[in-house]
Amino acid sequence: MPYSKYTMAMFLALVLVASASSSPGDRSSTILIQIGALGTAYKYPIDLTFNAPQSKVHVQVKWTDLENSHLRLRRMIPPPLFRDEEAVRGVKIIDVTYQDVDAGRLYLEIIHQPGGASVTAKNIEITISEYTNLPTMIKLMPRIGKPEPQPTPLLNKVILPVAPDDFISEYPTGSIVEEKIIPGTDTWEWQMSDHTSSVLSYPGLVQLMLPVLAAPTITNIAPNKGFTIGGTDVTITGTNFTYSRALTVTIGGNSITDLQASSTQITGKTPAGTVGPKDVVVDNVGGTATLAGGFTYELSTSEMEIRGNDIIIVDNPASTPNSADGTDFGSVAVTDSTSAHSFVIKNLGPANLTLTLPISITGSHPSDFTVTQQPITSIEPGKSTTFEITFDPSAVGLRSANISITNNDSNENPYDFAIQGTGFVPGTLDTTFGTNGMTFSLNDTTISASTVQPNGKIILAGSRYYTSDTLVARYNANGTLDTTFNSPNGWRTIDLSPIASSDGAKALALQPSGKADDKILIAGTATYNTNGNWCYAMQARFNPDASLDTTFGGTGLRYYTQFNSMGQRLDDICLYNDKIFFVTYTQYYQYIVKCAATDGAYENHVLTGTDGLDNRKLAIQQVDGASKIIFAYGAISMRRYNTNLALDTSFGTNGSVSDLIPGSVVTSIKTLSDGSILVAGWINHNDNGVSSNDFFLAKYTKSGARDTTFGNGQGWVYTNFCTHQGGGAGSDTAYAIAVQSNGKIILAGGACSCYAGSGYCQIFALARYNSNGTIDSSFGTNGKTRTVPEVYKPAVFRSVNLLSDGKIIGVGNAEDASVSGKMAVVRYLGDPVTVLQARPQDEAIALSWEADEGDPDTVFHVWRSAAESECYQRINAYPIPVYPNSFGKQRYSFLDRDVSIGLSYSYKLETLYCQENSVFSQPITMQLFEK
């Protein structure tokens, strides 16, 4: 279409609107033209083109504000002759029906001839309707009586109903709009021009060509039956639905509500109807489609439905419980844990649903399940109620029961379904991991450190015997080697010494923040000269695929040679913001070193002493909002430094604590969110007349004083696994410490096997303590668990990790007579993690969960998304704190009021505790019904 410009000064609003036809036989859609005002001797032609004859076309012209103006409607029959249909002065309506209009053009013209002093006619509407077929073209051409400067209409808005959406084009007065093609079709065009002078140069033209639409077809309606009360959500599939205001959908002659449509799908709610099959009819501007008897109405006095986590639970006592709908309560500790699940009962029928209470629990273990919240007895049509069941296992293993609810539903009375849960003792092997809870790989290894990624994958670091090289490995969450890590091995050995000599990793961390795609930072020792006597602290950083990260030190490696002393080793490492801190010692001296976290560049160090003791450990401590570096070693010595490595003189005596508990040896350190410090290792003492090594745990306040409220009243506690049956000393050694979100403390290491003649042979060992230092008798056997590898023993844990689901990962080595050492990963059952529950409450969704008494700094955050979206947003404005009390188990709730009836929402609960990473619960979905 050519582009033109013309003078525009007077306002004209043109609106073309199509509305639903009155009956299936009437294919028309109303075309409404609105004119704000007309100038002198104004002619307004309307040119319609049809592709088929019309039985009639109705034209109505009316106005509400006529000032001494004369309007007339005339029709060109035949061209170029015109016939006036009606000419009026001061009359408000011209109403003409044209009969038997042939295919082709219907040319109409509205003529305005003002009379008297007034020159305007305002608020004119021309309506064209009752045509059989939609026009294929509508052409609107303003014409001016004489070429002299005068006001001219401005087209500023067009609304045209066409599939799939209404086309709306709106421009402010004075805008310039060039030729445009409307997306989705090549048959609509228009042009507009702005005024460039006070003289009219060209007439304005609006030309709209409408496609001829194909008739719709219906292939299916689902569901194909519902109740006479209506309100059943249905989906109609087919073709050529072409949604517009002309689209109507009826079932049994009544229109569906909440209509939404695309070209191939229509959704909505059924209207009320009478019992029996009814026709489904789709009618639009292209034609009509009928699915004869496609939907059947049924009569019911009431209709009961039960949902868990917004999933329908079928009425079947032989059903298989599952976690998705909440009928499987999961694993719950038999000692001090419970799990509560909420369920929703909805009445889908037209009459009140009546329940006979209380709910009945039968089956194999009915006493393990309790209805802790009963539903209401009478539920109105379309409304709902909730009830809650709590699982408290009385024994280890699978526990099951059946729920039965007596009601007045004619075909679901009683409503029955099965439930189950699993009782377990924390500290027992998780047989779903590896082989019976354990996995062993790769001979000739020494594992020193490990960590777990948020995706559950386990990373190990250490060395290989026969090559004297550094070792890194990664396991999947199920205990198999991750073959994407240094594909296809799952592990990598690499020579990190500048010469052909030994090297190995002692410590491990993820950078930058513990995500699945974080880089892997290891720290250890590498031989640096040819005689093997000069060793230097070494760091290396790997990419997630086990390749060296060359952005770290240029090669992926950093050697720290500043100390010029023999036998230098790196013992431990910790990260703080953009810094790496590690502790290293030589044959004569020990240092804490600070370097850049980005590339490991050396910054500075501090000399901490001249002794050569092993097992130096570092930790970051938060004290009154400030970050400190805690350094622990020996039996028990600690120092605290500021992050600039200046000694913090507010700690202990001038920055140092020398507790020197006789026989104690530090192997691990952990700081808590209140600033207190846990130190673990072993202690040698006289046990029944025999010298024995036992697990050792001590606690200190944030200022460095021993916490005498902890353990045995002296601030420390020891745990003996056994005295060697052969008469020798027991050898129970703890090497790692972890703190659960509920404040319970786990030590991991090796314990005397207690087998006669086995010497000092150790096996895997864990012990768990309450937050006050007393042994936790709910864990393993009286707070302790020992694991004998079937083949590989002796065995010892060097590292322990807590998973987001509450399980415990022990990592270390195991061997037998023919194998010098295998990587060992063992998984144990732990305390259940927080389980999020949801239920409707009035016009809101109530979320609830339980948590053990834990650290007072633990907080919760609630995250929500639309059910079909993966984008979660936090919805609590303030953290939801834990309030510990003497009862241990706590119940918490959060009410989400920003929800809409009929929509589904997904929620996750974030638990943030101590200084660890956030832990998220599994998502739960809930739809809010009318109540």
LOSELO-414821 format. One record per residue (C-alpha): residue in three letters; z, y, x. Coordinates in steps of 0.25 Angstrom, whole numbers, plus 5000, padded with zeros to 4 digits. Example, Ala and Ser with C-alpha at 12.3 -4.5 7.8 and 13.67 -1.06 7.14 Angstrom:
! LOSELO-414821
ala503149825049 ser502949965055 
This chain:
! LOSELO-414821
met500050005000 pro499750145006 tyr500850235010 ser500850375003 lys501750495002 tyr502050584991 thr502950694987 met504150654979 ala505250744974 met505650694960 phe506450564959 leu505950444952 ala506650314951 leu505850194948 val506550054945 leu505849924942 val506849824937 ala506549684932 ser507649624922 ala507849484916 ser506849444905 ser507449424891 ser506849294889 pro506049184897 gly504749224890 asp504849364894 arg504449374909 ser504649524910 ser505549604919 thr505849744915 ile505149854924 leu505949984923 ile505450114928 gln506350234929 ile505850374932 gly506950474936 ala506050594932 leu504550634930 gly503850764934 thr502750844927 ala501550764921 tyr502050634927 lys501250504925 tyr501950374929 pro500950254928 ile501450104927 asp500450004931 leu500849854929 thr499949734933 phe500149604926 asn499549464930 ala499649414916 pro499449464902 gln500749524896 ser501149494881 lys501749634881 val502349744890 his503449834885 val503449974891 gln504650074888 val504750214893 lys506050294890 trp506750404896 thr508150474894 asp507850614899 leu506650674894 glu506450824895 asn505250874887 ser504350774893 his503250694887 leu503050544891 arg501950454887 leu501650304890 arg500150264891 arg499350144895 met498050134901 ile497150044892 pro496150024897 pro496050094911 pro495850214912 leu496250244898 phe497650274893 arg498350254880 asp499550324877 glu500650224871 glu501650334868 ala501850474871 val503150544867 arg503950674870 gly505450664870 val505450524866 lys506350434874 ile505650294874 ile504150254874 asp504150104871 val502850024871 thr502449874871 tyr501049834876 gln500549704871 asp499649604877 val499549674891 asp498449604899 ala498549554913 gly498349674923 arg498749814922 leu499649884912 tyr499550034915 leu500550124909 glu500850274912 ile502050364909 ile501650504908 his502650624908 gln502150754903 pro503350854902 gly503450954891 gly504151084891 ala504851144902 ser505451014907 val504550934917 thr505350804919 ala505650674912 lys506850594917 asn507350454917 ile506150384912 glu506150234911 ile504950144909 thr505249994906 ile504149884906 ser504549754901 glu504149634892 tyr502949594901 thr502749444902 asn502349444917 leu502949524928 pro501949634932 thr501349604946 met501149754949 ile501849874945 lys501250004950 leu501950144947 met501150264951 pro501750404948 arg500650504945 ile500750664944 gly499950744934 lys499550854943 pro499550874959 glu500550984961 pro501950984967 gln502850924958 pro504050824957 thr503650674959 pro504450554957 leu505050474968 leu505150324968 asn506550284974 lys506850154969 val506150024965 ile506949894959 leu506049774957 pro506549634953 val505849534961 ala506349404967 pro507249374974 asp507949514973 asp507749644967 phe506949744975 ile507549874977 ser506949994985 glu507650124984 tyr507450254992 pro508050384992 thr507250514988 gly506350554999 ser506250425006 ile504850375011 val504550235009 glu503250175014 glu502550045009 lys503449925009 ile503349775006 ile504549724999 pro505049595006 gly504749465000 thr503449494993 asp502149574996 thr501949624982 trp502849744981 glu502549874987 trp502950024985 gln502750154992 met503550284992 ser503350414999 asp504150535001 his503850684998 thr503250755010 ser502850885003 ser503050954990 val501650904986 leu501350774979 ser500350694988 tyr500250554983 pro500850484971 gly501950384973 leu501550234971 val502450114968 gln501849984967 leu502549854964 met501849714964 leu502749604958 pro502449454962 val502149354951 leu503349264951 ala503249114950 ala504049034938 pro505348984943 thr505648834943 ile507048754943 thr507348634951 asn508848614949 ile510148674944 ala511448634951 pro512448594945 asn511648554933 lys512848544924 gly514148634921 phe515048664910 thr514848744897 ile515748854901 gly514648894912 gly514948954925 thr514348834933 asp513748874946 val512248824946 thr511148834956 ile509648824951 thr508648794961 gly507148814959 thr505948904963 asn505449044959 phe506749094954 thr506449234960 tyr507749304956 ser507649434949 arg508249504937 ala507149424929 leu507849294933 thr508649224922 val509249084923 thr509849024910 ile510548884907 gly510448854892 gly509948994889 asn511049064896 ser510949134909 ile511749094921 thr512649194928 asp512849244942 leu511349224944 gln510949214959 ala509549174962 ser508449154973 ser507049104972 thr507548954972 gln508948964968 ile509849014956 thr511349014955 gly512249054944 lys513349014934 thr512948934922 pro513149004908 ala514048944897 gly513248834889 thr513348724880 val513448574883 gly512148504887 pro510948524896 lys510348664897 asp509048724902 val509048804915 val508048914914 val507649014926 asp506849134921 asn506249244930 val504949334930 gly504149214935 gly504449114924 thr505449014918 ala505948884923 thr506848784915 leu507648664920 ala507848594906 gly509248544904 gly509548584918 phe511048614916 thr512048544908 tyr513248604902 glu514548514900 leu515748534892 ser517148514899 thr518548554895 ser518848574909 glu518348544923 met519248524935 glu518748544950 ile519648544962 arg519248604975 gly519848604989 asn519348714999 asp518348744988 ile517748604989 ile517748524976 ile518648404977 val518048294968 asp518848214957 asn518948084965 pro520248014969 ala519347934979 ser518848054986 thr518948075001 pro519848195005 asn519148295015 ser519648415022 ala518548505016 asp519148505002 gly520548495007 thr520848355001 asp521048305016 phe522248385021 gly521948345036 ser522948305046 val524348355044 ala525548325053 val526548225047 thr527748305052 asp527748445048 ser526448485043 thr525748495029 ser524348535024 ala524148605010 his522848605003 ser522448684991 phe521548644980 val520848714968 ile520648664954 lys519648734946 asn519248714931 leu517748714929 gly517748684914 pro517848774902 ala519248734898 asn520648734904 leu520848634915 thr522248574913 leu522948504925 thr524148404923 leu525148434935 pro525648404945 ile524448354953 ser524648204956 ile524648144971 thr524447994972 gly523847904983 ser524247854996 his525147965001 pro525448054989 ser526748104995 asp526048165007 phe525348264998 thr526048364988 val525448464978 thr526148594983 gln525448684973 gln525048634959 pro523848694951 ile524048754938 thr523948664925 ser522848744917 ile521548804923 glu520648884915 pro519148864916 gly518548914929 lys519848944935 ser520648864946 thr522048824951 thr522548774965 phe523448664970 glu523948624984 ile524248494990 thr525048485003 phe524948365013 asp526148325021 pro525848195027 ser527048095028 ala526348005038 val525247995049 gly523847965044 leu523047985032 arg523748025019 ser523048025006 ala523348044991 asn522648074978 ile522748204970 ser522648184954 ile522548304945 thr522648274930 asn521848374921 asn521048394909 asp519648384915 ser518948274907 asn518248214919 glu519148244931 asn520548204926 pro521248174934 tyr520648254946 asp520848164958 phe520548174973 ala521048124986 ile521848194997 gln522248155011 gly522848205024 thr523248145038 gly524648145043 phe524748155058 val525748175069 pro525348285079 gly525148235093 thr524448105089 leu523048085094 asp521848135086 thr521048015085 thr519848095080 phe519648145094 gly518948075106 thr519447925105 asn520747915098 gly521048055102 met520648055117 thr519448075125 phe519248045140 ser518048085149 leu517548095163 asn518348025174 asp518948095187 thr519448225180 thr520648315180 ile520748405168 ser521648525170 ala521348615158 ser520648615144 thr520448705132 val519848695118 gln518748785112 pro518848835098 asn517748735094 gly518748615098 lys517948585111 ile518848545123 ile518648605137 leu519248535149 ala519248575164 gly519748505177 ser519048435188 arg518348305192 tyr519048215203 tyr517748155210 thr516948285211 ser518148385212 asp517448475203 thr517848555191 leu517748495177 val517448555163 ala517248475151 arg517148495136 tyr517548405124 asn517148415109 ala518148425099 asn518048275096 gly518348235110 thr516948205115 leu516348275127 asp515548405123 thr514148365129 thr513748515127 phe514648545139 asn513848525151 ser512948445143 pro512948325141 asn514248295149 gly515348375142 trp515948405155 arg515548475169 thr516048455183 ile515648565192 asp515948595207 leu516548735207 ser517048735222 pro516148825232 ile516148705241 ala516048555238 ser517548535235 ser518548525223 asp518748615211 gly519248595197 ala519748675185 lys521248695182 ala521148795170 leu520248825158 ala519948935149 leu518948985139 gln518249115140 pro518249215133 ser519149175121 gly519149025117 lys517849015109 ala516848895109 asp515848965118 asp516849015128 lys516648995143 ile517548905150 leu518348955162 ile519048865171 ala519948885183 gly520348805195 thr520148775210 ala518948765219 thr518848725234 tyr518248845242 asn518148795256 thr517648675264 asn518948615268 gly519448605253 asn520748685256 trp520348815250 cys520348815235 tyr520148935226 ala520448965212 met519148955204 gln518648985190 ala517348945183 arg516748975169 phe515848885161 asn514948915149 pro515248835137 asp514148735141 ala514848705155 ser513948795163 leu514548895173 asp514649035167 thr513949115178 thr514549245172 phe515849205178 gly515849235193 gly514349225194 thr514349075195 gly515349035184 leu516449025196 arg517549105202 tyr518249075215 tyr519549155218 thr519649165233 gln520649285234 phe521849205238 asn521349135251 ser522349015251 met522148865251 gly522348775239 gln522048885229 arg522048835214 leu521948895200 asp522948835190 asp522848915177 ile522049025170 cys522149115158 leu521249215152 tyr521749355147 asn520649455141 asp519649475152 lys520449415163 ile520649275169 phe522049245175 phe522249125184 val523349065193 thr523049015206 tyr523748965218 thr523548925232 gln524248845242 tyr525248955244 tyr525049065233 gln524849075218 tyr524149185211 ile523749235197 val522349285197 lys521649385187 cys520149385186 ala519049435176 ala518849345164 thr517349385163 asp516949325177 gly518149285184 ala518149395194 tyr519449405202 glu520249525199 asn521649515205 his522849415207 val524349405209 leu525149315219 thr526149245211 gly526849165221 thr526749075234 asp527148935229 gly526148825226 leu526548765213 asp525548705203 asn525348725188 arg525248875187 lys524948925173 leu524549055167 ala524649105153 ile524349235145 gln525649295138 gln525749395128 val526949485129 asp527249595120 gly525749625118 ala525449615133 ser524749495140 lys525349435152 ile525049325162 ile526049215163 phe526049125176 ala526948995176 tyr527148895187 gly528048795193 ala529448775186 ile529448875179 ser528949005185 met528249115177 arg527649245180 arg527049355171 tyr525949445174 asn525249565167 thr523749545166 asn523549635178 leu524349525186 ala525549615188 leu526849545186 asp527549565173 thr529049595177 ser529449585162 phe529349435163 gly530549355168 thr531049415181 asn530049515186 gly528949435180 ser529349295184 val530049185178 ser530649065187 asp531248975177 leu531248855187 ile531648745176 pro531948625185 gly530848525186 ser529848605177 val528348625180 val527448715173 thr526148665169 ser525748755157 ile526148885150 lys525848945136 thr526249085131 leu526549105116 ser526249225108 asp527649275108 gly527549285123 ser528449165126 ile527949065136 leu527848905136 val527848835149 ala527548685150 gly527548575161 trp528448465165 ile529948455170 asn530548355179 his531948305176 asn532848185175 asp532548105163 asn533547995161 gly533747985176 val532347985179 ser531548105184 ser530548145173 asn529448245171 asp529348295156 phe528548395148 phe529148535149 leu529048655141 ala529748795142 lys529748925135 tyr529949065140 thr530049195132 lys528949305135 ser529949375145 gly530049245153 ala531449195149 arg531549045145 asp531649035130 thr532948955128 thr532648935113 phe531548845117 gly531648695120 asn532948645125 gly533648775124 gln533348815138 gly531848855135 trp531248725139 val531048575135 tyr530548445141 thr529948325135 asn530048185140 phe528948085136 cys529647965142 thr530347915155 his529447815162 gln529747675159 gly529547625173 gly530847705177 gly530047825184 ala530047965179 gly529248005166 ser528148105169 asp527848195157 thr527048315161 ala526548425152 tyr525348505157 ala524948585145 ile525448665134 ala524948715120 val525548785109 gln525148765094 ser525048875084 asn526348825077 gly527048845091 lys527248705094 ile527048675109 ile526248555115 leu526348505129 ala525248415135 gly525248325148 gly525648185152 ala526848105149 cys527447975155 ser526747855149 cys528047785148 tyr527347655152 ala528147565162 gly527547555175 ser526547675173 gly527247765183 tyr527047915180 cys525847885172 gln525647995161 ile524947995147 phe524448115138 ala525648185132 leu525948295122 ala527248355118 arg527448455107 tyr528648555105 asn529048645094 ser528948795097 asn530448795100 gly530248685111 thr530748565103 ile529948445103 asp529048435091 ser529348295085 ser528148305075 phe527248295087 gly526848155092 thr528048075094 asn529248165094 gly528448275100 lys527748195111 thr526448125111 arg525848035123 thr524447975123 val524047855131 pro522547855134 glu522047715131 val521347705145 tyr521647835153 lys523047845158 pro523747915164 ala523448045156 val523848185155 phe523548315148 arg523248435156 ser522948525144 val523248535129 asn522448615118 leu522648645104 leu521548635094 ser521248725082 asp521548605073 gly522948585079 lys522548465087 ile522948455102 ile522048425114 gly522648365127 val521748365139 gly521948305152 asn521648175160 ala521848025159 glu521547915169 asp521647765171 ala521547685184 ser520047695185 val519847835181 ser520447955188 gly520448045177 lys519748075163 met519648195155 ala520548175143 val520648245130 val521548205119 arg521748265105 tyr523048255097 leu523348295083 gly524148425081 asp524748505070 pro523748535059 val523148675060 thr523248775049 val522448725036 leu521948845027 gln522048825012 ala521348905001 arg521548914986 pro521249014975 gln522349114971 asp521949204959 glu520749284964 ala521049254979 ile521049144989 ala522349094995 leu522349035009 ser523548965014 trp523948885026 glu525148825033 ala525648845048 asp526748795056 glu527848885061 gly527248945073 asp527149065083 pro527449195075 asp526249255081 thr525249165074 val524349235063 phe523349185053 his522049255049 val521149215037 trp519649215039 arg518649205027 ser517149195025 ala516249175013 ala516149025011 glu514649025015 ser514849105027 glu515449075041 cys515849225044 tyr517349225042 gln518149355042 arg519649375043 ile520249415030 asn521749435033 ala522049585037 tyr523249545044 pro523649415052 ile524449315043 pro525649285052 val526449155054 tyr527949165049 pro528749055056 asn529949005049 ser530848885049 phe530048795041 gly528848785051 lys527648765041 gln527148895035 arg526248925023 tyr525349045024 ser524349105014 phe523249215013 leu522649275000 asp521149315001 arg520949404989 asp519549454994 val518849344987 ser517849324975 ile517949214964 gly516849114966 leu516649134980 ser516949044992 tyr517749085005 ser518049015018 tyr519349045026 lys519849015039 leu521249035045 glu521449085059 thr522749055066 leu523049145078 tyr524249105086 cys524849125099 gln523749175109 glu522849055106 asn521449065099 ser521349075084 val521348945076 phe520548945063 ser520748845052 gln519548765045 pro518848855035 ile519248835020 thr518348875008 met518848924995 gln518148974982 leu518849064973 phe518849014958 glu519249094946 lys520649064943 
